[in-house]
Amino acid sequence: MKNIGISLLLIAITLLNSSSTTFSPEFKIDVVVIDAGHGGKDSGTLGKASKEKDVALKIALKLGANIEKNLPGVKVIYTRKDDRFIPLDERADIANKNKADLFICIHSNANPNTKAFGTETYVMGLHKDESNLEVAKRENSVILLDENYKERYEGFDPNSAESYILFSLNQSAYQENSLNFASKVEAQFKNRAGRASRGVKQAGFWVLWRTTMPSVLIETGFLSNGTEEQFLVSDSGQELIASGIYRAFKEYKTEVESIN
């Protein structure tokens, strides 16, 4: 009886091992949420003749069109497809509820120094210098437009440096993949789109903190810089930015899926 018991145990272990090998699903990057920053009553940053909400939306739609055309197996979900206001917590909820494999947030930048130019791609993390914190403060300040924002955002004050301490308590499990995708985006901007890359950075963005998947926030350029504004409002400029993000996405998808 003892030998029979041992034999049955070995068979059970063998079946468990074989089933875990045979039936484990392959990991696919097949759902992406594209978030056009700002919208509606929230214009975002302003150039001389442009609004961030409009530039972000046009690039987001072009990016989604590229993915839908060339990677038909990928489901593209937009947080907005027109000029409407979407609170930050709802943007993150859209990604979480749809079990997105990647969250891409599109923005454009501004700086009191009108000579500042170039692209930046952010991942969730602690800011390493004051300029990163200022970008996060500006993008997070949209929550002040929400009703009952103190309750909705658990007392978070986007203008208080102390509020950002809460982000230090959460090391994202998705940071490595977020950094991987972000680096691919900036490489595409620099090497293929001919943009000046200011690199991959970390800061406390509420919308990235609340998402449960690899997430990035892309600052596509400075509307406060006249030359860069002209590029970002042009159809060709928007297509260059969108195609750069698309190529980074395709490369990231191929790389992640090849590992599994």
SETI-450754 format. One line per 4 residues: number of its first residue (from 1); their letters; for each residue x, y, z of N, C-alpha, C. Coordinates in Angstrom, 3 decimals. Example, Ala and Ser with C-alpha at 12.3 -4.5 7.8 and 13.67 -1.06 7.14 Angstrom:
1> as> 13.190:-5.690:7.800:12.300:-4.500:7.800:13.200:-3.300:7.800 ~ 12.850:-2.250:7.080:13.670:-1.060:7.140:12.900:0.030:7.870
// end
This chain:
1> mkni> 0.820:-1.207:0.000:0.000:0.000:0.000:0.855:1.259:0.000 ~ 1.984:1.154:0.747:2.867:2.317:0.836:3.407:2.672:-0.533 ~ 3.831:1.619:-1.296:4.381:1.869:-2.633:3.331:2.451:-3.574 ~ 2.080:1.963:-3.414:0.994:2.475:-4.246:0.765:3.963:-3.956
5> gisl> 0.816:4.312:-2.654:0.618:5.710:-2.265:1.678:6.616:-2.852 ~ 2.953:6.157:-2.800:4.057:6.935:-3.359:3.895:7.080:-4.866 ~ 3.475:5.988:-5.523:3.286:6.020:-6.981:2.211:7.022:-7.370 ~ 1.094:7.017:-6.617:0.010:7.960:-6.914:0.462:9.402:-6.717
9> llia> 1.283:9.635:-5.678:1.801:10.976:-5.418:2.679:11.442:-6.566 ~ 3.547:10.546:-7.049:4.433:10.902:-8.164:3.635:11.194:-9.435 ~ 2.588:10.389:-9.664:1.742:10.627:-10.845:1.055:11.988:-10.745 ~ 0.560:12.316:-9.543:-0.124:13.595:-9.345:0.810:14.772:-9.597
13> itll> 2.051:14.653:-9.086:3.038:15.717:-9.296:3.351:15.866:-10.774 ~ 3.503:14.730:-11.472:3.790:14.759:-12.908:2.674:15.442:-13.682 ~ 1.417:15.120:-13.329:0.268:15.719:-14.016:0.197:17.219:-13.761 ~ 0.486:17.618:-12.524:0.462:19.041:-12.203:1.521:19.799:-12.993
17> nsss> 2.713:19.225:-13.052:3.799:19.874:-13.786:3.490:19.967:-15.268 ~ 2.953:18.868:-15.841:2.671:18.861:-17.267:1.541:19.811:-17.611 ~ 0.537:19.908:-16.724:-0.590:20.795:-17.007:-0.165:22.244:-16.932 ~ 0.753:22.568:-15.986:1.200:23.951:-15.880:2.013:24.346:-17.084
21> ttfs> 2.693:23.354:-17.679:3.487:23.650:-18.877:2.612:23.737:-20.116 ~ 1.679:22.812:-20.215:0.880:22.711:-21.432:-0.182:23.788:-21.528 ~ -0.807:24.134:-20.396:-1.976:24.986:-20.461:-1.729:26.427:-20.005 ~ -0.491:26.780:-19.666:-0.232:28.152:-19.259:-0.414:29.079:-20.462
25> pefk> -1.260:30.099:-20.336:-1.530:30.982:-21.469:-0.328:31.861:-21.791 ~ -0.132:32.144:-23.057:0.935:33.050:-23.458:0.533:34.471:-23.088 ~ 1.504:35.252:-22.661:1.225:36.643:-22.329:1.251:37.475:-23.594 ~ 0.180:38.195:-23.844:0.065:39.002:-25.042:-0.153:40.474:-24.684
29> idvv> 0.408:41.344:-25.486:0.113:42.772:-25.382:-0.978:43.042:-26.407 ~ -2.233:42.866:-25.990:-3.307:42.990:-26.972:-4.402:43.979:-26.582 ~ -4.213:44.698:-25.467:-5.132:45.777:-25.103:-4.310:46.988:-24.683 ~ -4.486:48.097:-25.380:-3.758:49.324:-25.048:-4.761:50.456:-24.867
33> vida> -4.591:51.222:-23.802:-5.427:52.396:-23.574:-4.608:53.643:-23.894 ~ -5.155:54.474:-24.781:-4.507:55.719:-25.177:-5.282:56.875:-24.562 ~ -4.582:57.669:-23.774:-5.201:58.746:-23.016:-4.737:60.101:-23.539 ~ -5.629:60.826:-24.215:-5.321:62.190:-24.648:-5.522:63.112:-23.451
37> ghgg> -4.451:63.736:-22.988:-4.514:64.559:-21.790:-5.459:65.748:-21.922 ~ -6.028:66.140:-20.758:-6.883:67.328:-20.656:-8.168:67.155:-21.470 ~ -8.793:68.243:-21.902:-10.049:68.151:-22.647:-11.170:68.917:-21.986 ~ -12.133:69.384:-22.805:-13.269:70.121:-22.293:-12.862:71.402:-21.606
41> kdsg> -13.323:71.578:-20.364:-13.028:72.816:-19.628:-11.568:72.936:-19.230 ~ -10.821:71.863:-19.400:-9.392:71.840:-19.058:-8.568:71.909:-20.342 ~ -8.039:73.080:-20.634:-7.284:73.273:-21.880:-5.863:72.753:-21.814 ~ -5.337:72.582:-20.600:-3.929:72.222:-20.483:-3.058:73.439:-20.758
45> tlgk> -1.824:73.208:-21.180:-0.929:74.324:-21.481:-1.366:75.015:-22.763 ~ -0.943:76.269:-22.906:-1.327:77.064:-24.069:-0.103:77.562:-24.811 ~ -0.137:77.438:-26.144:0.860:78.072:-26.977:0.308:79.401:-27.458 ~ 0.976:80.020:-28.394:0.471:81.289:-28.919:-0.834:81.092:-29.688
49> aske> -0.973:79.945:-30.324:-2.164:79.712:-31.138:-2.683:78.281:-30.979 ~ -2.395:77.645:-29.860:-2.785:76.239:-29.695:-3.089:75.931:-28.244 ~ -3.816:74.829:-28.054:-4.143:74.325:-26.732:-3.659:72.884:-26.625 ~ -3.109:72.551:-25.474:-2.580:71.207:-25.265:-3.643:70.139:-25.504
53> kdva> -4.873:70.392:-25.060:-5.928:69.388:-25.193:-6.164:69.004:-26.649 ~ -6.035:69.966:-27.562:-6.268:69.691:-28.983:-5.110:68.926:-29.609 ~ -3.888:69.344:-29.279:-2.699:68.672:-29.810:-2.650:67.225:-29.322 ~ -2.901:67.034:-28.029:-2.858:65.687:-27.445:-3.887:64.769:-28.104
57> lkia> -5.083:65.285:-28.329:-6.143:64.466:-28.926:-5.783:64.044:-30.350 ~ -5.270:64.965:-31.134:-4.936:64.639:-32.526:-3.830:63.598:-32.601 ~ -2.820:63.721:-31.735:-1.740:62.729:-31.723:-2.260:61.383:-31.237 ~ -3.115:61.395:-30.210:-3.674:60.152:-29.676:-4.476:59.410:-30.739
61> lklg> -5.287:60.127:-31.506:-6.101:59.494:-32.543:-5.231:58.940:-33.677 ~ -4.164:59.664:-34.009:-3.252:59.184:-35.057:-2.498:57.942:-34.578 ~ -2.094:57.937:-33.314:-1.420:56.769:-32.749:-2.349:55.565:-32.789 ~ -3.576:55.745:-32.339:-4.530:54.648:-32.335:-4.801:54.124:-33.731
65> anie> -4.892:55.031:-34.703:-5.137:54.624:-36.091:-3.989:53.783:-36.625 ~ -2.758:54.146:-36.280:-1.588:53.369:-36.700:-1.626:51.953:-36.137 ~ -1.970:51.839:-34.866:-2.037:50.523:-34.227:-3.152:49.689:-34.838 ~ -4.319:50.290:-34.999:-5.476:49.563:-35.539:-5.226:49.087:-36.962
69> knlp> -4.519:49.892:-37.737:-4.251:49.542:-39.134:-3.200:48.446:-39.256 ~ -2.141:48.564:-38.476:-0.992:47.675:-38.649:-0.936:46.493:-37.681 ~ -1.665:46.595:-36.576:-1.688:45.512:-35.589:-3.147:45.209:-35.243 ~ -3.882:44.622:-36.185:-5.323:44.416:-35.996:-5.686:43.526:-34.812
73> gvkv> -4.736:42.771:-34.300:-5.011:41.928:-33.147:-5.018:42.680:-31.831 ~ -4.650:43.955:-31.871:-4.593:44.769:-30.650:-5.869:45.596:-30.522 ~ -6.481:45.524:-29.354:-7.670:46.328:-29.076:-7.235:47.687:-28.542 ~ -7.640:48.752:-29.233:-7.291:50.109:-28.829:-8.489:50.749:-28.139
77> iytr> -8.277:51.249:-26.941:-9.329:51.931:-26.184:-8.855:53.358:-25.900 ~ -9.717:54.316:-26.185:-9.397:55.729:-25.960:-10.142:56.224:-24.719 ~ -9.469:57.010:-23.893:-10.182:57.614:-22.765:-11.110:58.716:-23.272 ~ -10.744:59.342:-24.373:-11.640:60.293:-25.044:-11.274:60.361:-26.523
81> kddr> -12.290:60.573:-27.351:-12.088:60.700:-28.791:-12.576:62.047:-29.292 ~ -12.981:62.897:-28.358:-13.426:64.241:-28.721:-13.077:65.194:-27.581 ~ -13.541:66.417:-27.676:-13.181:67.449:-26.701:-14.102:67.397:-25.496 ~ -13.777:66.535:-24.552:-14.571:66.422:-23.335:-13.646:66.305:-22.132
85> fipl> -14.174:66.673:-20.971:-13.407:66.617:-19.730:-13.562:65.245:-19.090 ~ -12.447:64.591:-18.824:-12.426:63.292:-18.154:-11.556:63.421:-16.906 ~ -12.106:63.242:-15.697:-11.285:63.332:-14.480:-10.151:62.315:-14.482 ~ -9.081:62.625:-13.773:-7.914:61.749:-13.749:-8.249:60.361:-13.221
89> dera> -9.072:60.284:-12.160:-9.361:58.971:-11.604:-10.158:58.117:-12.588 ~ -10.997:58.732:-13.411:-11.763:57.976:-14.404:-10.869:57.466:-15.525 ~ -9.843:58.225:-15.871:-8.904:57.785:-16.909:-8.207:56.496:-16.471 ~ -7.740:56.499:-15.229:-7.092:55.292:-14.698:-8.084:54.140:-14.601
93> dian> -9.321:54.437:-14.207:-10.345:53.392:-14.081:-10.635:52.729:-15.431 ~ -10.643:53.515:-16.496:-10.891:52.965:-17.831:-9.837:51.914:-18.162 ~ -8.575:52.236:-17.869:-7.489:51.283:-18.136:-7.602:50.052:-17.258 ~ -7.893:50.248:-15.983:-7.969:49.127:-15.050:-9.138:48.199:-15.363
97> knka> -10.305:48.774:-15.629:-11.497:47.967:-15.891:-11.371:47.156:-17.182 ~ -10.642:47.700:-18.152:-10.463:47.000:-19.428:-9.247:46.081:-19.419 ~ -8.594:45.965:-18.241:-7.428:45.100:-18.078:-6.389:45.364:-19.170 ~ -6.083:46.638:-19.344:-5.116:47.045:-20.366:-3.736:46.459:-20.072
101> dlfi> -2.997:46.181:-21.131:-1.621:45.703:-21.005:-0.628:46.864:-21.011 ~ -1.103:48.032:-21.462:-0.244:49.213:-21.513:-1.128:50.454:-21.524 ~ -0.704:51.486:-20.783:-1.420:52.761:-20.706:-0.484:53.848:-21.227 ~ -0.926:54.553:-22.268:-0.109:55.600:-22.892:-0.847:56.926:-22.776
105> cihs> -0.272:57.849:-22.027:-0.880:59.150:-21.783:-0.130:60.214:-22.603 ~ -0.871:60.965:-23.428:-0.272:61.926:-24.351:-0.479:63.351:-23.846 ~ 0.614:64.106:-23.759:0.567:65.501:-23.317:1.536:66.347:-24.144 ~ 1.499:67.654:-23.925:2.544:68.539:-24.432:2.951:69.475:-23.301
109> nanp> 4.152:69.979:-23.382:4.812:70.636:-22.271:4.755:72.158:-22.362 ~ 5.212:72.816:-21.307:5.336:74.275:-21.287:6.388:74.655:-20.268 ~ 7.010:75.801:-20.483:8.053:76.260:-19.577:8.150:77.777:-19.676 ~ 8.340:78.471:-18.537:8.519:79.931:-18.595:9.689:80.323:-19.495
113> ntka> 10.676:79.432:-19.592:11.795:79.643:-20.508:11.358:79.196:-21.899 ~ 11.022:80.128:-22.756:10.477:79.798:-24.075:11.497:79.147:-25.003 ~ 12.740:79.068:-24.559:13.760:78.389:-25.372:13.787:76.880:-25.097 ~ 13.128:76.456:-24.038:13.095:75.025:-23.705:12.375:74.253:-24.806
117> fgte> 12.934:73.113:-25.192:12.313:72.300:-26.237:12.703:70.841:-26.048 ~ 11.979:69.952:-26.736:12.308:68.531:-26.703:11.224:67.676:-26.067 ~ 11.374:66.375:-26.231:10.414:65.409:-25.713:10.886:64.839:-24.378 ~ 9.928:64.400:-23.571:10.213:63.725:-22.309:9.176:62.628:-22.122
121> tyvm> 9.599:61.477:-21.645:8.651:60.411:-21.333:8.812:60.033:-19.860 ~ 7.710:60.127:-19.134:7.719:59.899:-17.688:7.135:58.544:-17.322 ~ 7.702:57.969:-16.271:7.111:56.802:-15.622:6.861:57.187:-14.169 ~ 6.024:56.410:-13.500:5.716:56.674:-12.102:6.962:56.449:-11.247
125> glhk> 7.264:57.416:-10.408:8.416:57.283:-9.529:8.635:58.567:-8.764 ~ 9.663:58.582:-7.956:10.003:59.777:-7.196:10.774:60.746:-8.075 ~ 10.383:62.028:-8.020:11.098:63.033:-8.817:12.520:63.190:-8.288 ~ 13.441:63.320:-9.212:14.850:63.443:-8.828:15.334:64.888:-8.897
129> desn> 14.544:65.762:-9.492:14.886:67.176:-9.461:13.607:67.998:-9.471 ~ 13.741:69.277:-9.181:12.595:70.161:-9.007:11.776:70.306:-10.299 ~ 12.439:70.275:-11.453:11.705:70.456:-12.716:10.732:69.301:-12.959 ~ 11.132:68.084:-12.587:10.226:66.940:-12.726:8.996:67.109:-11.841
133> leva> 9.214:67.596:-10.617:8.105:67.821:-9.691:7.154:68.870:-10.246 ~ 7.695:69.921:-10.859:6.843:70.977:-11.398:5.967:70.463:-12.538 ~ 6.503:69.579:-13.363:5.698:68.982:-14.439:4.568:68.162:-13.832 ~ 4.883:67.363:-12.831:3.864:66.535:-12.177:2.792:67.411:-11.526
137> kren> 3.217:68.491:-10.855:2.251:69.396:-10.233:1.294:69.969:-11.274 ~ 1.842:70.384:-12.412:1.001:70.990:-13.450:-0.013:69.989:-13.995 ~ 0.450:68.767:-14.284:-0.463:67.779:-14.853:-1.464:67.274:-13.814 ~ -1.050:67.203:-12.546:-1.960:66.741:-11.494:-2.987:67.805:-11.097
141> svil> -2.707:69.078:-11.395:-3.580:70.161:-10.945:-4.969:70.095:-11.555 ~ -5.150:69.273:-12.580:-6.470:69.117:-13.187:-7.482:68.590:-12.183 ~ -7.041:67.894:-11.142:-7.993:67.356:-10.172:-8.728:68.472:-9.441 ~ -8.186:69.672:-9.417:-8.844:70.791:-8.746:-10.125:71.192:-9.460
145> lden> -10.296:70.756:-10.703:-11.505:71.049:-11.468:-12.637:70.069:-11.145 ~ -12.313:68.979:-10.449:-13.318:67.974:-10.118:-14.125:68.393:-8.891 ~ -15.401:68.053:-8.898:-16.215:68.273:-7.717:-15.758:67.319:-6.612 ~ -15.763:67.825:-5.379:-15.372:67.014:-4.217:-13.999:66.375:-4.404
149> yker> -13.071:67.137:-4.962:-11.771:66.539:-5.282:-11.016:66.059:-4.038 ~ -11.240:66.703:-2.890:-10.533:66.274:-1.680:-10.948:64.861:-1.277 ~ -12.243:64.563:-1.428:-12.719:63.221:-1.110:-12.320:62.228:-2.202 ~ -12.463:62.632:-3.463:-12.177:61.728:-4.585:-10.711:61.330:-4.622
153> yegf> -9.842:62.274:-4.234:-8.401:62.014:-4.337:-7.741:61.880:-2.971 ~ -8.565:61.514:-1.981:-8.067:61.120:-0.658:-7.195:62.188:-0.011 ~ -7.596:63.463:-0.198:-6.880:64.557:0.429:-5.606:64.974:-0.278 ~ -5.329:64.383:-1.424:-4.118:64.721:-2.177:-4.203:66.155:-2.688
157> dpns> -3.167:66.950:-2.418:-3.076:68.335:-2.882:-1.969:68.414:-3.932 ~ -2.330:68.616:-5.203:-1.317:68.594:-6.262:-0.278:69.701:-6.166 ~ -0.566:70.727:-5.361:0.375:71.842:-5.239:1.261:71.750:-4.003 ~ 1.074:70.686:-3.224:1.852:70.514:-2.000:2.919:69.444:-2.198
161> aesy> 4.163:69.818:-2.011:5.260:68.858:-2.167:5.115:67.706:-1.176 ~ 4.532:68.000:0.010:4.366:66.965:1.022:3.423:65.856:0.545 ~ 2.439:66.210:-0.267:1.483:65.211:-0.742:2.161:64.124:-1.565 ~ 3.277:64.463:-2.176:3.944:63.509:-3.054:4.705:62.432:-2.285
165> ilfs> 4.756:62.603:-0.956:5.402:61.583:-0.125:4.669:60.251:-0.246 ~ 3.350:60.309:-0.456:2.577:59.066:-0.518:3.042:58.176:-1.656 ~ 3.576:58.785:-2.722:4.044:57.984:-3.843:5.279:57.173:-3.476 ~ 6.029:57.644:-2.462:7.232:56.923:-2.048:6.881:55.613:-1.355
169> lnqs> 5.630:55.475:-0.945:5.197:54.258:-0.261:4.792:53.155:-1.231 ~ 4.791:53.498:-2.511:4.326:52.527:-3.502:5.341:52.390:-4.635 ~ 6.111:51.320:-4.602:7.038:51.030:-5.694:6.295:50.179:-6.715 ~ 6.032:50.741:-7.853:5.202:50.056:-8.846:5.826:48.738:-9.286
173> ayqe> 4.983:47.711:-9.320:5.429:46.404:-9.801:5.667:46.434:-11.309 ~ 5.196:47.494:-11.951:5.288:47.585:-13.413:6.365:48.568:-13.863 ~ 7.194:49.017:-12.932:8.149:50.061:-13.274:9.165:49.615:-14.325 ~ 9.640:48.375:-14.219:10.650:47.901:-15.171:10.121:47.928:-16.602
177> nsln> 8.904:47.418:-16.814:8.331:47.432:-18.153:7.970:48.846:-18.597 ~ 7.558:49.672:-17.651:7.265:51.064:-17.978:8.520:51.775:-18.471 ~ 9.628:51.560:-17.759:10.902:52.159:-18.163:11.366:51.621:-19.513 ~ 11.142:50.344:-19.745:11.518:49.723:-21.016:10.785:50.393:-22.177
181> fask> 9.451:50.505:-22.049:8.675:51.135:-23.116:9.042:52.606:-23.269 ~ 9.212:53.310:-22.157:9.554:54.733:-22.205:10.864:54.971:-22.952 ~ 11.849:54.110:-22.710:13.141:54.264:-23.380:13.009:54.036:-24.886 ~ 12.123:53.138:-25.273:11.892:52.882:-26.699:11.220:54.095:-27.357
185> veaq> 10.307:54.726:-26.637:9.639:55.923:-27.159:10.658:57.030:-27.408 ~ 11.495:57.298:-26.410:12.470:58.378:-26.560:13.511:58.060:-27.635 ~ 13.869:56.793:-27.782:14.810:56.395:-28.839:14.199:56.646:-30.212 ~ 12.922:56.343:-30.363:12.232:56.592:-31.632:12.160:58.089:-31.928
189> fknr> 11.846:58.876:-30.928:11.783:60.326:-31.127:13.129:60.874:-31.593 ~ 14.189:60.400:-30.958:15.526:60.923:-31.264:16.070:60.384:-32.576 ~ 15.965:59.081:-32.781:16.655:58.448:-33.910:15.833:58.376:-35.189 ~ 14.508:58.357:-35.064:13.664:58.211:-36.248:12.854:59.463:-36.566
193> agra> 12.370:60.143:-35.542:11.538:61.331:-35.766:12.356:62.615:-35.782 ~ 13.629:62.513:-35.403:14.502:63.687:-35.445:14.190:64.738:-34.394 ~ 13.634:64.328:-33.274:13.323:65.269:-32.200:14.458:65.313:-31.181 ~ 14.490:66.365:-30.407:15.465:66.476:-29.325:14.893:65.768:-28.103
197> srgv> 15.508:64.664:-27.714:15.018:63.901:-26.574:15.639:64.409:-25.280 ~ 14.794:64.724:-24.313:15.259:65.125:-22.992:15.313:63.922:-22.045 ~ 14.971:62.730:-22.597:15.170:61.497:-21.863:13.953:60.965:-21.130 ~ 14.174:59.836:-20.460:13.164:59.190:-19.634:13.294:59.720:-18.212
201> kqag> 12.165:60.084:-17.598:12.192:60.688:-16.271:11.145:60.044:-15.368 ~ 11.262:60.312:-14.082:10.307:59.796:-13.109:9.708:60.951:-12.319 ~ 8.417:60.845:-12.034:7.746:61.841:-11.198:6.422:61.255:-10.730 ~ 5.805:61.945:-9.767:4.578:61.442:-9.153:3.326:61.902:-9.872
205> fwvl> 2.955:61.192:-10.922:1.724:61.493:-11.651:0.591:60.628:-11.096 ~ -0.486:61.274:-10.670:-1.598:60.538:-10.070:-2.137:59.473:-11.012 ~ -2.316:59.838:-12.275:-2.943:58.919:-13.231:-2.090:57.671:-13.455 ~ -0.766:57.809:-13.394:0.115:56.646:-13.535:0.104:55.812:-12.264
209> wrtt> 0.041:56.482:-11.133:0.048:55.791:-9.839:-1.159:54.878:-9.683 ~ -2.312:55.285:-10.249:-3.543:54.544:-10.066:-3.770:53.438:-11.100 ~ -2.916:53.348:-12.108:-3.096:52.307:-13.117:-2.391:51.029:-12.675 ~ -2.957:49.889:-13.064:-2.419:48.589:-12.654:-1.828:47.851:-13.852
213> mpsv> -0.959:48.551:-14.565:-0.256:47.979:-15.716:0.906:48.927:-16.051 ~ 1.854:48.506:-16.898:2.897:49.439:-17.325:2.262:50.698:-17.918 ~ 2.763:51.853:-17.503:2.150:53.125:-17.886:3.218:54.182:-18.112 ~ 2.970:55.050:-19.090:3.880:56.172:-19.341:3.073:57.427:-19.629
217> liet> 3.679:58.565:-19.366:3.120:59.862:-19.740:4.136:60.545:-20.637 ~ 3.715:60.850:-21.869:4.629:61.379:-22.881:4.385:62.873:-23.081 ~ 5.414:63.672:-22.820:5.379:65.101:-23.133:5.993:65.255:-24.526 ~ 5.147:65.525:-25.515:5.558:65.456:-26.919:6.338:66.674:-27.401
221> gfls> 6.468:67.690:-26.567:7.202:68.888:-26.942:6.645:70.084:-26.196 ~ 7.241:71.256:-26.403:6.876:72.461:-25.655:6.054:73.415:-26.520 ~ 4.813:73.630:-26.125:3.987:74.615:-26.826:4.440:76.031:-26.518 ~ 5.214:76.183:-25.451:5.740:77.501:-25.094:6.901:77.916:-25.990
225> ngte> 7.429:76.970:-26.753:8.501:77.251:-27.721:7.849:77.424:-29.097 ~ 7.992:78.602:-29.686:7.303:78.911:-30.940:7.584:77.924:-32.061 ~ 8.852:77.533:-32.202:9.224:76.608:-33.271:8.624:75.232:-33.032 ~ 8.687:74.779:-31.798:8.155:73.456:-31.486:6.625:73.455:-31.554
229> eqfl> 6.015:74.565:-31.189:4.561:74.671:-31.305:4.121:74.497:-32.758 ~ 4.824:75.153:-33.674:4.489:75.024:-35.101:4.584:73.575:-35.559 ~ 5.587:72.870:-35.073:5.736:71.449:-35.403:4.578:70.631:-34.847 ~ 4.214:70.875:-33.591:3.198:70.060:-32.918:1.786:70.314:-33.434
233> vsds> 1.526:71.483:-33.986:0.179:71.750:-34.512:0.049:71.324:-35.973 ~ 1.176:70.991:-36.608:1.127:70.570:-38.008:0.728:69.104:-38.114 ~ 0.036:68.767:-39.186:-0.379:67.383:-39.396:0.831:66.463:-39.528 ~ 1.860:66.942:-40.234:3.059:66.120:-40.426:3.807:65.918:-39.117
237> gqel> 3.856:66.951:-38.285:4.519:66.827:-36.993:3.798:65.851:-36.075 ~ 2.484:65.949:-36.048:1.693:65.035:-35.231:1.846:63.597:-35.704 ~ 1.918:63.404:-37.016:2.077:62.058:-37.556:3.449:61.488:-37.217 ~ 4.483:62.339:-37.226:5.827:61.883:-36.860:5.863:61.416:-35.402
241> iasg> 5.249:62.199:-34.525:5.204:61.836:-33.113:4.412:60.545:-32.918 ~ 3.236:60.480:-33.549:2.380:59.299:-33.411:3.053:58.046:-33.957 ~ 3.725:58.166:-35.110:4.379:56.991:-35.696:5.572:56.556:-34.862 ~ 6.237:57.516:-34.207:7.336:57.162:-33.313:6.847:56.345:-32.122
245> iyra> 5.725:56.763:-31.529:5.163:56.017:-30.403:4.676:54.651:-30.879 ~ 4.083:54.616:-32.076:3.610:53.339:-32.624:4.767:52.355:-32.804 ~ 5.879:52.816:-33.375:7.020:51.919:-33.585:7.578:51.422:-32.259 ~ 7.595:52.309:-31.261:8.049:51.897:-29.929:7.109:50.839:-29.359
249> fkey> 5.809:51.023:-29.556:4.826:50.056:-29.082:5.010:48.712:-29.774 ~ 5.191:48.723:-31.074:5.366:47.480:-31.825:6.622:46.751:-31.363 ~ 7.695:47.486:-31.151:8.949:46.887:-30.686:8.786:46.312:-29.281 ~ 8.119:47.046:-28.422:7.882:46.600:-27.043:7.019:45.342:-27.031
253> ktev> 5.968:45.336:-27.812:5.058:44.186:-27.894:5.814:42.944:-28.365 ~ 6.605:43.093:-29.410:7.369:41.958:-29.949:8.350:41.432:-28.910 ~ 9.017:42.331:-28.226:10.029:41.939:-27.221:9.393:41.222:-26.045 ~ 8.319:41.768:-25.497:7.678:41.170:-24.315:7.084:39.805:-24.661
257> esin> 6.436:39.710:-25.813:5.798:38.445:-26.188:6.812:37.362:-26.538 ~ 7.999:37.757:-26.983:9.023:36.771:-27.333:9.629:36.121:-26.099 ~ 9.539:36.798:-24.969:10.108:36.274:-23.722:9.252:35.149:-23.166 ~ 7.947:35.202:-23.445:6.998:34.242:-22.858:6.905:32.966:-23.678
// end
